[in-house]
Amino acid sequence: MTNPTLPTLASMLVVFALLGSALPSQAESFRPGWRFAPPPGVTITEGRPRHALALQANVHVSPVYLRQVVPYATSERSGTIVVDTRDHFLYFVLGDGRALRYGIGVARDGFEWSGTHRVSRKAEWPGWTPPAEMRKRQPGLPAHMPGGINNPLGARALYLGSTLYRIHGTNEPWSIGQNVSSGCIRMTNEDVIDLYGRAQLNTKVVVLS
């Protein structure tokens, strides 16, 4: 007497094999780190973009930029934010030799800065008013953009003293770990929401060169 489950089992194995060969991109999505989705209609290339709908980026962001608690020796008090622009990390000091570390995007060449400030304002889904200098460099920028998912400042913003600089979210997650901004510190929206909940007004922010 034959076992009726054997043909069924064999068929299932064939289906799984076909699925595995047909979906390599899904298998790759399980690589360590995280994977972002490009904007609708935009393709990703590792080389130089050949047209306006191509974006040069690495869809897989290194796991080193994932939010995590790490050993961190510092003389700064718990609750202080330390921004390491060289290594693309932001540390929220926890005390006892530990900090919560986030991956960040920082200023591109010519826009670097360092110093100590305080969080002077916090905003959820902030609007964006590009400075006059930036609009002069990029004439196509709007005078003002309301807050929202398409806003370059992302989900949250921490304003630093009386400067034009902010720690803010981004709708360009591929920029984490890169030198891309005009001086602001970029975080993923998920990370800036987390930091926003921890940092209070008047929190000390130390930006290292």
N, C-alpha and C positions, 0 to 999 in steps of 0.2 A: 504493500500500500504506500502510495507516494504522500509526501508531506506537502499540503497545499500552501504552506507558508514560504517554501523555498523560492518559487518564482517571484512571489511578492517581494521577498528580501532582495533578490537579485535585481529586480527592477528599481527598487529604492536606491541600491548602491550605484546603479548606472546614472540615475537622476542626480544624485549628490555629486558624482564625478563631473557630470556636465555642468552643474551649477558652479562648481569650484573653478572650472576652467573658463567659464564665461564671465565671472565676476572678479577679476583680479583687482580692480580698483577698490571694491569693498573689502577684500582681504587686506589691502595695503592700509586701509583706514584704521586697522587695529595696531599699527605701529606705535611705539611709545611716543608720548607727547600729545599734541592735538592737531586737528586738521580743520582748516577754515574753508568755508564755501565762498567762492568769488561772487561778486555782484552778478545779477542776472544778465546774460548775454555776453559776459566777459570770459575770455579764455586765459589760462595760465601758461606761461612759457618760462623756461629757465634761461633762455637766451634773450637777446635784445628784441623787444616787441616790434613787429612789422607793421602794425596798424593800431588805431586808437582803441580797439576793443580787445587788445591783448595786454596782459599785465605781467611784468617780470617779477616773479615772487616764488618762494618756496612754500608750497601748500602745507608742508609738515613743519610745525614749529618745534624746536628742540625741547625735550622734556625738562631741560635745565631751567626754562622760563615758567614752568608750572608753579603756582602758589604753594609754598611749603615752609615749614618751620625748620630753621637751620641754626647751628652754633654761630654765635656772632659776638665777638669781643669788642666792647665799646665802652667809653666813659659816659656816653649819653644816657639820660634817664629813660625808663620805660615810657612808652607813648610817643617818643621822638621818632620822626621820619628822617631816614638818611638815604639820600639818592646817590648811588654810585654810577655816574654817567659812563665811566670807562668800561665797566663790565655789564652795563645794562640791567642793573638790579635796583629795586627800591626795597629798603628794609624798614619795617615797623618794629621798633625795639620792644621786646617783651620783658626784658630783665633776666637775671640769672644766666647770663651768657647766651641768650637765645633771641632770635628775631624771626618775624614772619617775612619771608622774602617773596617778592613779586618780580616778574620779568617786565621790562619797560622798553619803550622807544624813546630816543633822546635827540638832541639837536644835531643837525648836520653841520658839516664843516663851515666855519665862519659865524655860527650862531651859538657857540658854546658859552657857558657862563657857570659861575659857582658862587656860593655865598650862603648866608644863614637868614632865614625869614620865618614868619609865622603864618599860619593859616588865618587869613583875614575874612574869608567868606566861603560858604559852602552852597552849592546849587545842584538841584536835581534836574536832569535834562535841560542844561543851560542853553540859552541863546548865544549866538556868536556874532560879534561885531569885529571884523578884521581891522587891525590897526592901519592907519593911513600909509605907513611904510610898506606893509604887506600888499595893500591894494595897488600901490605904485609899482611894485615888482610883478604883481599878477593882476592886470587891469580887469580881468573877467570876474573877479570876486564880487559878491554882493555887498552892499553896505551893511546889511544885517541878515542873519539867518535864524529863524525861530528854532527853539530846541526840538529835538525829535531824533528818530532813528537814523536819519540821513545827515544829521549835524556832525561836523568833524570833532566836536567836543564830547560826543558820546553821552553816556547815561548820567555821569556825575562830574563835577569839577570842584577842585579845592584851589582857591585863589591864594597866591603867595604875596603877602604884604601889599604894597602899593605898586608892585611890578605888573607887567603885562603877562607874566608867566603863570601857568596853572599846571596842576596835576589833573589830568582828565582822561576820560574814556576815549575810545576811537571806533570808527566804523571801518577801519583798515587793520584788522588783527594781524595781517602779515607783516606790519611794520614793527612788531615787538621784537626786540633784539637788534634793531637797526638804528642808524643815525639819519633821521628823516625829517625832524620837525624844525620849526623856526625858534626853538628855545623851550617850548613846553615839554612836559613829561607825559608820555602816553602810556596808558594801561589798557588791557582788554576791558570791555564793559563789565564783565563779571568781577574782575579784580578791583576795579575802581569802586564798584558798589560795595564790595567787602571793606575796602579801606575807608570809604566814606562813613561807614557805620562805626568804625573804630576811632578815627581821628576827630578830635574836637576843635572848635574854634580856638585860636591862639596856640595850637600845637606847633612845636618847634620843628622846622624843616631845614636840614643841612644838605646842601647840594655840593658834592665833591667834584673836583675837576678830573 
